[in-house]
């Protein structure tokens, strides 16, 4: 009972923190309304980080990352990829909807591009912008590089590494950091090797960091896969990478 009360109190407190630190931003893709969130330092001229959330849309992990990035001196914007009225409510619908954007990657790239525009409209310095993404968003981070979107670098955090092999490998100008959990069953050796081949043939500035004893969603405190030691290391690696390319 006491544990339940404490958990409820923590959830309420985090909700209050996010409402104070993150402000809603509505934007459009044609007739589709999109609802993102931006940090309270919007309007200042600062480096910017676009956050692409996991497969169920904007969640607590993305919000926490945004608040922490603001503390580091970045304007952070959390993208809405799916749009108002189309947010998945369970794993089945999340798999279907995220799978659509993975297959129709140009639509995914467009939604990311629209979010980048919002980040820059809210003060981010145009040539000092990066993309980070979790899970489905990690795939989006890689698509940002593949789509030649105007970003200095991308971070894929336990993202899907697979890609339709009928797509040609092209030059990749954005710097790439892949944070890969060692025990992620959704990443096959073939996916891993194909990504390395793609990045090498694209003459990319890339690195992959693999985290031991870590399953797919190892950075999410609400996940049974959560590995606090490796999650902390991954976040520190993200901050180091962002500092190098944006400051």
N, C-alpha and C positions, 0 to 999 in steps of 0.2 A: 504493500500500500504506500509506504513512505517513498519507495523507489519510483512508483508511478507518479506520485505528486511531484517529486524532484524533476523527473523527465518532462512532465507537463510544464513546469516552471521554466526549465531550460529552453524548451521549444518556444514558449511565449516570449522569453527574453531575447532569443535570437531573432524572432519575428520583429520585435520592436527595434532591435539594432539595424536590421536590414531596411526597415521603413524609414529610419533616420538617415542612413548612409546611401541608399539607392533610390533613385527617382525614375518614374516611368517615362518612357519615350515612345510615342506612337509614330509609326511610319508606314509606308505603303509599298506593295508590289502589285501594281495595277489596281485591281479592286480589292485585293486581299490586305486587310489590316494586320500589321505586325506590332507587337508590344514588347519592346526591349527595356532594359534597365541600365542606368548610368550612375556612376559614382558622384558624390556631392561636390567634387572639385571640377565639375564640368564648366567650361567657359574659360578656364585658364589655359595658357599655352604650355602644354606638357606632352611628353611622350604618351602614346596611347596603346592599350592592349585590348583587343577584341577577344571575348570569351565565347566559345561555342559549347553549349551544354550537351549533356548526354541525351540518350534516345527518348526520354520522356519530357524533354523541354527544360525550361529554366528551373533549376532545382537549388537546394541549399548549398551543395558543393560549389556550384558556379557563383552563387551570391557571396559565399565566404571568400572565394578567390578574389572577387571584385573588391571587397572591402580591404583585404590584405594588400592588394596591388595599389590601392589608393594610398595606403600607409607608406608604400615604397616610392611614391611620387609619380604614379601613373594615373591617367584617366582610363577607367575601365568601362567597357560597354558589353553587356550580355545580349547576344543576338537572339531574336525569336526566328527560328527557321521555319516552323510549321504554320504560324499565323493564328489569329483569333478564331476560336471555334473548332480548331483542328489539332489541339494538344492531346496526345495519347493518354489514356487513363489506366492502361494495364500493359503488361509485357507483350501480349499478343499484338495489340494495336501499335505499340511502340516499334516492335520488330517490323511490322508491315509498313508503317509510315517512314521509318528511317531507311528501310530497305529500298523504298521508292526513290529517295534522294540519292542513295548510293548508286543505284542503277542509272538514274537520270542526273548524272553528276553536274551537268551544265546548269540545271535549275538550282542545285545546291550551291554552286559557285556564285550564281546570281544573288541568292539570298545573303550569302556571306558578303558580297560586294556592296549590297544595299546597307548592310549593318556597318561596314567600314565607312561608308559615306556619313552615316549618323555619328560615328565616333569622331570623325574629322570636323563635322559641323559643330560638335560640342567642344572643340578646342584642341584636339589632338594634333600635334605637329605632323604634317602630311608625310614627311620622309622619316619619321620616327614612330612607326606603327608595327605591331606584331600581332600574331594570332596564336592563341592557345586553345586547346579543345580536349574535352574528356569523352572517352568512349566514342559514340557516334560523332561527337564534336572533334575528337582526335582525327577521325577520318576527314572531317571538314578542314582541319588545319593542313593536312597533306593536300587536299584539293585546292586550297588557297595557293599553295606553291605550284601545283600542276596547272592551275588556271592563270598563272602569271599575274595574280592580283598584286596591287601596289603595297607590298609589305616587306619589311626588312628581314623578317624571319618568322618561323612557325614552330610550335611545340605540340606534338601529338602525345597525349597522356593516355595510356592504355587504349589507343585507338585501333580500329581494324586496319591491318596492313595490306589486306588483299585488294586487288584491282583487276578489272577486266583486262586480260592479257592481249586483247585485240587492239587496245589503245597503244599508240606509239610512244616510246620514251622520248621526251623532249628536254631541252635545256631548262634547268631549274636554277633561278637566280636567288630566290629567298634562301636564307640559311635555315637548316632543318635540324631540330632536336626531336628524337623519338624516345619516349620513356616507356619501356616495354617490360611488363611483368613476366618473369621467367616461366611461370606456370599458367599462363593464359592459354586455355584450350581453344580459344577462338582464333588464335594465330598459328597457322601451320608453318612448318619449316619451309615449304614452298613459297608461302606469302612473304616470309622474312627474307629469303634469298632473292626473290623477285624485286622486293623493295630496294635492297642494296644494289642490285643490278641497275634498276631504274635511276637511282641517285647517282651512281657512278657514271652511267652513260649520259646523264644530264649534267655532268661536271659540277655537281652540287657541293656546297660546303655543308657536310652532314655529320651527325654522330648519333649512335644508338646507345642508350644506357639501359642495361637489363638489371632488374631488381630481383634478388634471390628470394625464394620462399614466398612469392607473391602471385596471387591469382588475379583475375581480370580487373575487378574494381577495387584494387588495393589502396587507392587514395581516398576512398569515400568512407567517412566514419560510420555511416549508417549501414554499410554493407558487411555481410559476414566475411567477405574477403579482405577486410581492412587490415593493413599491416602498418601500425603507427610509425615504426622505425623507418621503413622504406618510404612511406608517404612523406615523412619529414625530409628525407634525403631528396626525394623527387622534387618537392617544392623548392628546396634550396638550389637544386640544379636548374630549375626553371628561372628562379630569380637571378642566378649567375649569368645564364644565357641572355635574359632580357637586359641586364645591365650592360653586357658586352655589346649588344647590337643596337641599343636605344639610347645609351647615355654616353 
